[in-house]
Amino acid sequence: MEKINYTLLRKPYRRTISIEVTSENKVVVKTSKGYPDKLINQFIIKKSRWIQKQIDFNKKIRKPSLLRKYISGEKYLYLGKYYQLFLSEGKPNIRLDNWYLKFSGSKKYLVRKKYIQNKLKAWYKEQAYKKILERVSFFEKVLGVNISDLQIKSFKRSWGNCSSKMKVSFSQYLVMAPVAVIDYVVAHELTHIIISNHSAKFWKFLEKIIPDYKQRKQWLVVHENQFCI
């Protein structure tokens, strides 16, 4: 069997051992400080087939990461569809036009990558707030709950969060996903107001609201590498 290279993260508060295969095919093992190396190696051997399965999935199915150059022709996701970035001189503005994400500004700024990136991030955050607020309002009625606050964050790997005080936050990148996928994430977080954990009861309840939640969740896994601005 081929040797598996991995990164070991020991945390004093952990009591169990777990393995994660990142989207970049890095194997990360998380466990407690005193967990014996021998048992770690045994666990990795036991999970070797699963690890290889995740690596194959990343290579064959998961969409590759995008390296942004902030030039015309680059593709950006918005509500599940790809739009080509089109830079042009003119009054500062960002808008969708057919299959183009049109970005206009003064000539001196159109060559500044950081400027374009910051403007795009601000635009996506604004669009995310509008769309997610709409979907939150919808699912508040469906579930019979009320949030106390809605925030849009810049985190990537976490799509949403619900605090004990019923404050919900979502990633600005979530607006890159189709509305059906946004609905899954919103329903997921609002369900936590009713069931705080991820028990079998939680998933059974969520399935009543979003019967195909597994497929919607899978869409995020496949496309998350391309959620970049």
C-alpha positions in Angstrom: 0.0 0.0 0.0 1.3 3.4 -0.9 2.3 5.6 2.0 -0.2 8.4 2.9 1.4 11.7 3.7 -0.6 13.7 6.1 -0.6 16.8 8.4 -1.2 16.1 12.1 -3.1 18.6 14.2 -3.2 17.9 17.9 -5.7 19.9 20.0 -6.0 19.7 23.8 -9.8 19.9 23.7 -10.3 17.0 21.2 -11.2 13.6 22.5 -11.6 11.8 19.2 -9.6 11.3 16.0 -10.8 12.4 12.5 -9.4 12.7 9.0 -10.2 15.4 6.4 -9.1 15.4 2.8 -9.1 19.0 1.6 -10.2 20.1 -1.9 -6.4 20.4 -2.6 -6.0 16.7 -1.7 -4.1 17.4 1.5 -4.8 14.8 4.2 -5.3 16.3 7.7 -5.6 14.2 10.8 -7.0 15.9 13.9 -6.8 14.4 17.4 -5.8 15.1 21.0 -2.4 15.8 22.3 -1.9 12.5 24.0 -3.2 10.2 21.2 -0.6 7.5 20.5 1.2 7.6 17.2 0.6 3.9 16.8 -3.1 4.3 17.0 -3.0 7.2 14.5 -1.2 5.1 12.0 -3.7 2.3 12.5 -6.5 4.7 12.0 -5.0 6.0 8.7 -4.5 2.4 7.4 -8.1 1.6 8.3 -9.4 4.7 6.4 -7.0 4.4 3.5 -9.6 3.3 1.0 -11.9 6.2 2.0 -9.0 8.6 1.7 -8.2 7.4 -1.8 -11.9 7.7 -2.7 -11.9 11.3 -1.6 -8.7 12.0 -3.6 -10.2 10.4 -6.7 -13.4 12.5 -6.3 -11.3 15.7 -6.1 -9.4 14.8 -9.2 -12.3 13.5 -11.4 -15.4 15.3 -10.2 -14.6 18.4 -8.1 -14.2 21.6 -10.2 -10.6 22.9 -10.1 -9.5 26.1 -8.4 -9.4 29.3 -10.4 -6.4 31.6 -10.5 -7.8 35.1 -10.9 -6.0 37.7 -13.1 -8.9 40.2 -13.2 -8.9 40.6 -16.9 -11.7 40.4 -19.5 -12.9 36.9 -20.3 -12.6 35.4 -16.8 -15.6 33.5 -15.7 -17.5 34.3 -12.4 -20.3 32.3 -10.9 -23.5 34.1 -10.0 -26.7 32.2 -8.9 -25.3 29.1 -10.4 -24.4 30.5 -13.9 -21.1 31.6 -15.3 -20.6 35.1 -16.5 -17.7 36.5 -18.4 -15.9 39.5 -16.9 -15.9 42.5 -19.3 -13.8 45.5 -18.4 -14.4 48.8 -20.0 -13.8 52.5 -19.5 -16.6 54.6 -18.1 -18.5 55.6 -15.0 -17.7 53.2 -12.1 -20.3 50.5 -12.3 -20.8 46.7 -12.1 -23.8 45.0 -13.7 -24.9 41.8 -15.3 -25.8 42.0 -19.0 -26.8 38.8 -20.7 -23.8 36.4 -20.0 -21.4 39.2 -19.1 -20.4 40.7 -15.8 -19.7 44.2 -16.9 -17.2 46.2 -14.9 -16.6 49.8 -15.9 -14.2 52.4 -14.4 -11.5 54.9 -15.2 -8.6 53.6 -17.3 -6.0 53.9 -14.5 -8.0 51.7 -12.2 -8.8 49.0 -14.8 -5.2 47.8 -14.6 -5.1 47.6 -10.8 -6.0 44.0 -9.8 -6.6 44.8 -6.1 -9.0 47.6 -7.1 -11.0 45.3 -9.3 -11.0 42.5 -6.7 -12.2 44.8 -3.9 -15.0 46.3 -6.1 -16.1 42.8 -7.1 -16.2 41.6 -3.5 -18.3 44.6 -2.5 -20.7 44.0 -5.4 -21.0 40.3 -4.5 -21.6 41.1 -0.8 -24.4 43.5 -1.7 -26.0 41.0 -4.0 -25.7 38.3 -1.4 -27.4 40.3 1.2 -30.3 41.1 -1.0 -30.9 37.5 -2.2 -30.2 35.8 1.1 -32.5 38.2 3.0 -35.2 37.3 0.5 -34.7 33.5 1.1 -34.4 34.0 4.9 -37.7 35.8 5.0 -39.3 33.0 3.0 -38.0 30.2 5.3 -38.8 32.2 8.5 -42.5 31.8 7.4 -42.0 28.1 6.4 -40.4 27.2 9.7 -42.3 29.6 12.0 -39.1 31.2 13.3 -37.6 34.7 13.5 -34.0 35.6 13.4 -32.6 38.5 15.4 -29.9 39.6 12.9 -28.5 38.7 9.4 -24.9 39.3 8.5 -22.9 38.5 5.3 -19.4 37.4 6.0 -16.3 36.8 3.8 -15.6 33.3 5.0 -15.3 30.6 2.3 -15.4 27.1 3.8 -18.3 27.8 6.1 -21.5 28.7 4.2 -23.5 29.7 7.1 -23.8 29.9 10.9 -26.6 30.3 13.5 -25.8 31.5 17.0 -27.7 30.7 20.2 -29.1 34.2 20.0 -30.7 33.5 16.6 -28.2 35.6 14.7 -27.5 34.1 11.3 -24.5 34.8 9.1 -23.8 33.6 5.6 -20.9 33.7 3.2 -21.0 36.3 0.5 -19.7 33.6 -1.9 -23.0 31.7 -1.4 -24.7 34.0 -3.9 -22.5 32.2 -6.6 -24.7 29.1 -6.1 -28.1 28.4 -7.6 -31.1 29.6 -5.6 -32.0 26.0 -4.8 -28.6 25.6 -3.2 -28.9 28.9 -1.3 -32.3 27.6 0.0 -30.6 24.5 1.3 -28.0 26.5 3.3 -30.6 29.0 4.6 -33.0 26.2 5.6 -30.1 24.4 7.2 -29.2 27.3 9.4 -32.7 28.3 10.3 -33.5 24.7 11.3 -30.7 25.1 14.0 -33.1 27.6 15.7 -35.3 24.6 16.3 -32.7 21.8 16.6 -29.3 23.1 17.6 -27.2 20.0 16.8 -26.6 17.8 13.8 -28.4 14.8 15.1 -30.4 12.3 13.1 -33.5 14.3 14.2 -32.0 17.4 12.6 -31.4 15.8 9.2 -34.8 14.2 9.2 -36.5 17.5 10.0 -34.4 19.3 7.3 -35.3 16.6 4.8 -39.0 17.4 5.2 -38.3 21.0 4.2 -35.7 20.2 1.5 -36.3 16.6 0.4 -33.3 16.7 -2.0 -30.9 18.5 0.4 -28.2 15.9 -0.2 -28.0 16.7 -3.9 -28.0 20.5 -3.2 -25.2 20.0 -0.6 -23.2 17.9 -3.2 -23.4 20.8 -5.7 -21.5 23.0 -3.2 -18.8 20.3 -2.7 -18.3 19.9 -6.4 -18.1 23.7 -7.2 -16.7 25.3 -4.0 -13.2 25.6 -5.5 -14.6 28.1 -8.0 -16.2 30.3 -5.4 -13.5 32.9 -5.5 -13.3 36.6 -6.3 
